[in-house]
Each structure stands twice: as C-alpha cells, then as structure tokens.
Amino acid sequence: MYRFIKLLILLAVVVMTACTETVDNAEAVGRQPSIYPDYKDVTIPADIAPMNFNIAGDKADLVDVVVTGAGGETVHTQGGYADFDTDEWHEIVKKNKGGKLTFTVCVKRDGRWYRYDDFVMYVSPYDLQAWGITYRRIPPGYEVGGNIGIYQRDISTFDEFPILAESAVPGQCMNCHVANKTSSATYNMQVRGSHGGTMIVDKGKMRWINTKTDSTKANTSYAYWHPSGDYSAFSTNKIYQSFFVGTGRRIEVFDTFSDVLVYDMKSNKLILSPLLMTDDWETYPAFSADGRTLFFCKSKHYRVPAEYDKVKYSLCKISFDAANGSYGEKIDTIIDASVTGKSYTYPRPSYDGRWLLYSVTDFGNFPVNHSEADLWMMDLKTGGTRALDEINSRDSESYHSWSADSHWIVFGSRRENGVYTQPFITSVDDKGRCTKPFLLPQKNPWEYYHATFDSFNCPDFTDAKVDFDAGEAKRLIMSGAPENVSIR
C-alpha cells in the first residue's frame, strides 16, 4: 500500500509538470501587472494564507508567477490565476520574515508570452499571533435578515467555519461576536428576535441571560470585555433605520435612546451609574488596556430622524475600579464634537495601552453606512491624534479591531464596491504608522468576492478556533427561559 501511494504521488507530480508550459521569449510589457486584489507593496504576516491573485484588466489565457525570496528560493505557479501551494507559500514567507518577496508575472495571450515588471510584498517582522479572524456575514437586505451568521476563518488557510448561523436558530438575528482580547474561550454575542438575549461563554461555560430589567430600557447591545474577564461593558439602546430617497445615500441608522452599563460576571448583576444613563445618548463602551478607564461616546438628544444630521458624538471616558466594580465621579471629554463639528464613535484601545483607534464621520454613530467614515488614531501617551490617511479610502472604514500584540488591525471597508463591507488587514509599527491594507486572501479572490454578496461585519482576531456548541446554544435560545439579571 505504501509503495502504491508513493507511485500515485509521483504520477501526480509528473502530470502537473507535463502540464506546465515553459515561458520562452517573453516580451517585456514595461509596467507592473494590474492584479486583483491589489497586493502590490503590501506588508503581510508570515502566518498568512497564500496571497493568491487574479490578473485584472488584461486578457490572459495563462498566468505564470514566480515568487523569489532574498536567498534565491522560489515558488512557482501556473494556471488561470496565481494559485500558490499552501505549504510552499508558508515555507518561503517564513524564510523571508522581516524581508520581502519579489513577484515575476508573465501571461500568455494569443499564443505569445508577455512579462510584466516585478512587484514586491513585504513580510513583517511581527507575526499575526492569531489562529484566525471572526466576523458576522450578513446578506443584503434591511427589513428581513436572511441567513445571518457568525463565522470564523483560519488565517493561514482558506478554511471557514460557522460559529452560529440563522439556520440553526430560525428567525433570530446574531449580532457581534465579542471576545476578550481575541480569546477563543471568553466571548459574548447578542441574539435578537422573539427569543432574544445575550449569550456569554466564559472559559467554555455557556450562559444565556436576559439583560432587560425594570431599571433599563432595553436589552444590552454593543459590548466590550474588561481585561480581567470579570466584567463586560454594554450599551442598552433602541436602534432604528430610515431610508433616503433621491439623495445618493441609502440608509441612516440611529438610536432613540442609549445608555452605558457594566455587567458583573460573578454576581450576575448590572452596575448602573446616573452619569452613564442620562437624557443624552451614551454608546460604544470600551475598557482601556489596564481596565481602569471606560471609554464611550456621548451625544445630545435630538429629534430623529428629522434632525439626524445634527447628531454628533464626542469621545468621553470615566474611571472604573475593578476591585469593587465602581465608576468614577466625573466624565472627561477627550474630543468634543461641539468644537470640531464631527462625530466620533467606536473607540478601540490597543491592548498594549498605547493607541486609541476610532471612527470619524460627519454625523451619527453608524459609520459603516457613511461613505465619509475614516479611521483616526490617538496616541494615549501624548494625546496627539491624526487621520490614518495611509489606510483610509474614499468609502467607509469601520468595525476595527486590534491583534493581541497591537501590531495588526483588521477593519471593514467598502472601498472595493461601495456596497459590501469586506475585511482588510494592516500592520502597525511602534510609531503608530500603518502599512498598505490588504484584502483577506481567498483561494480564487476574483471569483469569491464577486460572487459573494455578504458583508463581513465586526471582524476580530481570535487566538484559536472557537469551540462553540451550536446545539446547546439552540436549546438555550429556543427554550424561552434565559437567566434574569439583577441591578446593583
């Protein structure tokens, strides 16, 4: 049997070799190739999946690509597009960690070979240090959900796995898988619908809770974990949407009320503060890396949707004492929207405590639907802040998350088509400068991204594959008997 298997492998190698054409007398094109996705000059981690790409714009009957490392090692692929062998790819990328890879692209067209100018990809000295990423895939549609689901993707291969999809719990909407510092064992997610509630998994133990109480106006929503894992901050709000007619805009999403609170995991109690439950709107809480500060966004109350464009959120913070689960006595405004005329939302501090990443829009608190939405970064040591022009585009940037070592950011962008949010990854150096973002690799990227009409929302890194019992989750969700919380 062993000899038979070896013979099959040898035969496969011979067949593949025989099918590979020799590139002879290739005519120089005099420019670099147009490729999809645009991976030229990007910086990648050594543990990323093969950066396969298609030739865009030019006719190509056959594509030949040679990848060369600094030591002369090579990887070769030939076919309808650049489709690298996964093992060979990982080997050459790891050998060139901290260096670069040179790509030589030739195409055969009408019986003749043409050679493009070389381009490069840089290999970061920083590993991604993650098994993969998680995201919510949501098909187009506003009034009905469709097969919404939370998925996870192995970052070093092209394998995708469902965590929980609507097909498992029909009629319910899964929203936001939120992990504690990329943990695959401690996370929560919201479920909306007739059986709505909050699913919490803490070190593998699953809990299904009802966070609506007589002292709160709604169930909890946007979440963020305290680094200790003992607390999770939430907003509690009511979300609506309105549609534009004849303006070039499609939709505006807004709150009619919104408060911020903290859930105590050990006592099963919500910790409330009158400072965070005012007539104004407080939303998008996020704990600092040391857990001593709770960042959030705050706006004055307006008549929505009539005054939708007046809604502008300031970045604020309040101290938090994890020892006794108490808030500070005052709110500090970090960036005042009434001074700048902009709206600041979705604060995400880096896990090393150095940076604060956030969205800037003209108004509102739902940047994914704002084409002008950009990512900005604040240096928490100096207070200096700037637009990340090196990664922003002409369309929406949103839903940003940090890697555990704070050297990588994954975010959602609509730069490809203006309609669907797709996951992009960028590297961050010690000075807060970002490299050219790259679209999450796929086996055949053109086919995948042009045939998939889902948006990839709320992407985040995960340190290992999430082990989630969808059967037990369905039983808890459909039971209609979540565990009630109390107020402290």
N, C-alpha and C positions, 0 to 999 in steps of 0.2 A: 504493500500500500504506500509506504514512504517513497519508494522509487517511482511509483506511478504518479504521485503528487509532484515530485521533482520534475518528471517528464512534462506534466501539464504546464508547470510554471515556465519551463524552458521553451515549450511550444508557444506560449502566450508572448514571451519576450521576442521570439523570432518573428511572430506575426506582426507585432507592433513595430518592430524595427523595419520589417519589409514594407510597411505602410507609410513610413516616414520618408518624405522626399528630401533630396539634397538641395540646399539653396545655392544655386550657381549663378554667377554673373549678375548679381542683384544690382539694379540701377538705383543710385542714390536719389532720394526724394528731396533732400535739402531742408527738411523740417522734422520736428517730432510728430509722432502719430497722435491723432485725436482718439482718446480712449474713454470708455465708459466702464465704471466710474472714473472720474479724473483723479487718478492715484499718482500723478507725476509730482515729485518733490514732497510727498507726504512723509511723516515720521510715524513709524509703526513699532509696536512692541514685539519682542522676539517670540512671544507665545501666541501671535495672531494666526488665524486661519489663512490659507493661501489667498493672496490678493489677486484673484482671477479678474480678468477684464476683457471687454469686447472692443473691437475696432469700430469707432463711430465716424460716420460721415463718408469715409472712403469705401468703395467696393473691395471686398476681399474674398476670393474663392478659397484661400488657405492662409492661415496665420501661423507664423513661426516666431517663437520668442526664446531667447537665451538670456538667462539671468546669471550675472557674473559677480562673485564676491571679491574682496580685496586680495585674497590669497590665490585667486585664479580658479577656484572651484566654480562649477556651473550647474545650472538646472535648465533643462530643455523641454519645451512642449510644442506640439504642432497639431493644429486642428482648426475647427471653426472659430475658436476664440482661445485666449490664453487660459488654459486649464492645467494648473500645476499639480503634480503629485504631492499629496499632503506630507508624507514622510520626507521626501526630498526637499520640499519647501522648508519645513521646520529645521532640517539639518543645516541648510545654507544660511538661513536667517540667524540661527543661534551662533553660528561661527562668525557672523559679522555684527554681533551686538556692539553698539556704540559706533558703528561704521556706516557703510552704505552699500546698496546693491545697484548694479548697472543693468538696465534692460535694453536689449537689442531686438528690435521688432522688424520683421520682414513680412510682406504679404505677397501672395501670388494672385495676379489679376490678368485674365485673358491670356493665360499661358506664360506670363513673364513675372519674374520676381523683382520686387522693389524693396529697398532698405531705407528705413527712417533713421533720423538722428537719434542717438541714445538718450534715455532719460534715467533718473535715479529715484530710489526710495531710500530714506534714512532709517536706520534701526536704532531705536532709543536705547540708552544705557539702562533705562528703567523698565523692568518687567511690569506687565499689567497686574500680576499677582491676583488674578481672579480666574475662577473657572469659566465664568461667562457673564451674560447680562440677562436681566429680566425686563419685560415690557408688557403693556396691555395692547393687544391687537384689536382694533375696532374698525369694522367695515363702514362704508359711507352711509349716512342716514342720520337724522336728527330726532325724529319723533318715535322711531322704533329702534331697538337695539341691534337685532341680528345676532350672529354668533360671536359676541364679545368674549374675549378670554384673556387670561394672564398666562404668558408663555415664558420659557427660559431657553437661552441659546448658548451652546458650548462655543466659547470664543475661539478655540483652537481648531475647531472643525466647523462643518456646516449643519450640525445636528440641532434640531429644535424639538422641545418637549413641552406639552401643555402642563401647567400647574393646576388651573381650574378654568374650564370653559363653560359658556352658557348652555351648551348641550348637556352638561352634567346636572345643571340646576335650571331647568327651563323657566323662562320668564324673569329671571333675576339678572341684574347687571353687576359685574365685577368691576371694582374701581380701585386702582392704586395698590399694588403690592409694595409695601414699605418695609425695608429691612433695617435692622440696627447695624450701621456701619458695614454694609454689604454682607451681613450674616445670612447664611442659608438656614439657620436654625431658629432665629428670632425675628419675627416679622408680623405684620398685620395687613389686612385688606378689608375694604368696605364692600358690602353687598347691598344693593338697592333693589326695591321691588316689594311685592306683598310679603315676602319673608326676609325683609332687610335686617341688617345688623352688622356687627363688627366681628370678624374672625381674627383671633390672636393666636399665634403659635409661638410659644416660648420654650426654647430648648427641646423642641419636639412635642411638647404637650399642647394640644389644641383646645381652645376655648371659644365659645360662641356667646357673645354678650349683646345686650340691649342697652345702649348708652343714652337713650331718651329718658329723662326724668321730669318730675314736676318743676324742677328748678332750671331746666334747659329747654330751649325752644325746638330742638330737633336732634336727630342722631348725629354722632360725630362724623367728620369727614376728613379733610386733609391732615395727614399725620406725620409725626417725626419722633424718633426714639431718643430718649436720654441715653448718653453713653453707658451708664450703669446698667441699663436694661430694666430698671425698676419703675420707670415712668415712660409714658408716651404722651406727647402733646397732640392736641387735636383742635380743629376748628369745628364749630357747630353752626351750620348755616342752611339757608334755603336758596337753591340755585335755580335760576330761570334763564330762558333764552328767547331772544326776539330776532326776527329776520328783517333784513333791509330789502328795499325794492328800488331798483334803478340807481343805486349809489356806487356800484362797483364793489361793495362789501357784501358779505353773505350773512353773517350772524354776529350777534353780540351776546355774550354770556355774562350774567351779573347776579349779585346777591340782593335779597330784600332785607336780610339781617345776617349778621355774622359775629360770633364771639369766639374767644380762645380759652381753652381749659387744659388741664393736665389730668391724665388717668394714672392712678397709683395701682400698679400691677399686684402688689402684695395684699393690699386691703380691699381691692375691687371697688375703689371709690374715686369719684371725680373731685378734683381740687379746683375750686372756683375762686375768682377774685373780682371784686367790683371794678377794678382797673381794666380788666380784660373783657368785661361784659357791659359795655356802655351802649348808649344810643347810636354811637358811631359804629363802624364796621371794622372788626379785627379778624384777621385771617392769616393763613400760611405760617404757622409757628415752626420754629426750628431751633433746637438747642445748640449751643456752642460746643466746641470740641471738649472743653473741660466740664461741661454741664452746668456751669454757674450762671449762664445767661440764656434767656429765651428771646430769640429774635422773632418779630412778627410784622405784619403790615396793617396799617390803620388808615381809614378814610372817613371823612364826614359823611353823614347820611344825606342822600339825595332822592328825589322822586324819580325812580326808574320804572320803565325805560325812558320816560320823557327827557330826563336830564342825564342820560347815560354818559355823555361826553364830558360831564363835569366831575365824574368820579375819578379821583386821583389818590393813590395810596402812598403814604410815607413809610419809610423803613424805621422801625422802632425796636426797642429792647427793654427788658425788665430782668432784674436779677432773680435767680432761683436757687434755693438751698435744698439740695437733695437729701441732706441729713434728716430734715423734718418735713420736707415736702411743702415749703412755703415760698411765697413770692416776695420780692422787694416792695418798697412802699412808694415807688415812683416810676414813671415811664420816661425813658430818654428817647428823643427823636434823633436818629442817625442822619437821615436825609429827609428834609421837609419838602413835601410835594407842593405846598402852597408857595414856596420860594422858587422852585425850579420849573413848575408847570408841567412836570412829567409824573408818571405813575410807576411805583417801584414794588415789585412783587416777587414771590417765590425765592426768598433768601435761602442759600445753601452754603453753610460754612465748610471749609475744607477740614478734614479730620486731623490735620496737624496744627490747626488753630491759627493759621497764617492768613487765609483769604476768606472773603465773603463774596460768593457769586450770586447774582440776581438778575431779574429781567427788568427792562425799562421800556415802557410804552407811552403813547400819548395820553391814554386814559385807561380806566378799567383794571380788572385783575385776572384776565384770562388771556395771557399773551399768545397762546397757541393760535388764536384766531385773529391776531393783529399782525399784518404784514410788516409793520414798522418795529416789531419787537426785536430788541437786541440784548445781548448778554454784556453785563458790566461786572467788574471785579473791584473789590475794595481790599486794600492792604490793612488788616486789622491791627498791625503794629503802628502804622503811621497815620491811618485814616485816609490816605490817598485813594482816589478812585478813578477808573478810566473805562471807556468802552473797549471791548475786546475786538477791535477792528480787524485783527488778523483772522478771526473765525466768523465774524458776523457776515450776513449776506443781505440781499435786497428783500428777503422774505423773512418769515417768522423763525426766531430761535427761542426755544423754550424747554421746559422739562429737563433740567440739567442736574447731573449727579456726579459725585466725586468717587474716584477709586480709593481703596483703603489707605494707600500711601500718599494720596493727594498729588500724584504726578500725572493723573489722567482724568479727563472729563468726558462723559457721554451725554449727549443732548439731542433733542428733537429739532429738526429743521425742515422747512418746506421749500428749500432753495431749489430742489430738483424740478418741481412742477407747480408749486404754489397752492396745492390742494391737500396732499397727503404728507403727514409728518413721518420722517424717516430718521433712523439713529445714526449719528455721526460721532466720531471719537477724535479727540485731540490730546496732545501731550502738553504738560505744563512744567516749566523749569522753575528753579529756585527764585527767580525774579518775577514770576507770575506771567511770563510770556508764553503764548500758546503757539503750537505749530499748525500747519495747514490741516484742517479736519479731513478725515476720510470716512466714506460711507461704509457701514458694516458689510464685510465681504460676504458674497454668496457664491455658490457653485457656478452658476451662469447668471451673472448680475443683470444683464440686459433683460433676459427672459424673466427672471424673478421679479425685479422691481417694476417692469412694465406689464406684468400680468397679475400683480398683487395690488389690490385696491384698498388694502387696510392701512390705517395709520398706526404707527408704533409709538404709543404714548408712554410717558413716565419711565423711560429706560433707566436702569440702575445696574451697577455691577453686583455680582454675587460671588462669594468666596468658594462655593462648592455647589454642586447640583442640589436644588431644593427637593427634599424628600417630603412630598405632600400627599396625604391620604384623601384623595378626592371622594372616595366612597363614604368615609366618615364625615367629611365636610358636607356632603349632600344630605346625609342623615340628620346632622345637626341643623342645617339651614332649613330643610323642609319640615322639620319637626314642629316649627312654630313656637318653640319654647326656649328662647335664649335666656341666659342668666342675666338678671337685672343688676344694675349697679346702684350705688347709693352716693350721697353727697357728703363731703367733709367740709 
